[in-house]
């Protein structure tokens, strides 16, 4: 039973609203918008329980919505300039604006859950460039070898900021792209938004 | 009491709290001077980690978010440098990032590497206490210069209710000299 009944259109409309506010100069901080992964994200969240942890990067609006944070509460935080590190402790959501930042923290939460015999799970979202780092491999290895209650979701939009991930690594097929790992979900999507902002130059 | 004895007394006292978990390199097995301070801690409270400082530091924060009070051992300052992102950029900032909602309590142990009787070279004897005091806004950095500072420092680190974590710096040479 999903936490919310949000549809792909609901998610898209939320980001379009934030894009509009940003382009009007009402948000004086970076925003990182999602587009094109709505169905994949809804499928992931069909398995997420309210008591689970969700650990994100700088792009996390969809996760917050699908975890059940009221849209107006998310928007208030975004307008306050916190889009890049949205944290909602009461919903067990943590986000880090640093590459790989949330991964070992997520692994530690999962270890804690396992040691005390808890039933919650940790869902850790990462981009495809992050997924190629040593720390990502270390976290996935540790979590797999100790069978921690954690699942990693690799979201591949092909780019890290503007850098082509495959070209930069000279690796046509990325590490998690064609594997069936029990603790990793991988999906590709194509976004209409730039890495940060909403596509218009805003003069603050 | 002497420096080492105060450290061991502090570890034994910490271990009486069920939330405490010691983790790091050479906590379950021999390997560093710090190991001996844990020799009477029950084994189930010790977690040997891979040598992977950033992973360990991040997992320390995660364990604390889940309700444990991890005591994370980095045998030398020079090794802890490898975990700077997770210490300075995450554990130290997580409270302000979450509007005060996340207040993980962790205890970080490190040491200024001993120079006597063997000098382990310049990559093992750094003291970055002052630098990390400047970099950390929330994590309190305490250097243990005298034996009588030791137990109060660890006691404060465990019992504090101000939402802050504590980084405690020991002197490797003082284990046998003070």
Interface residues (C-beta under 8 A of the other chain):
Chain A: X82 X85 X87 X88 X89 X90 X94 X96 X98 X100 X101 X103 X104 X105 X106 X107 X108 X109 X110 X111 X112 X113 X115 X116 X118 X135 X138 X139 X142
Chain B: X21 X50 X52 X54 X55 X56 X57 X58 X59 X60 X61 X62 X63 X64 X65 X66 X67 X68 X70 X85 X86 X89 X90 X94 X97 X98 X99 X101 X102
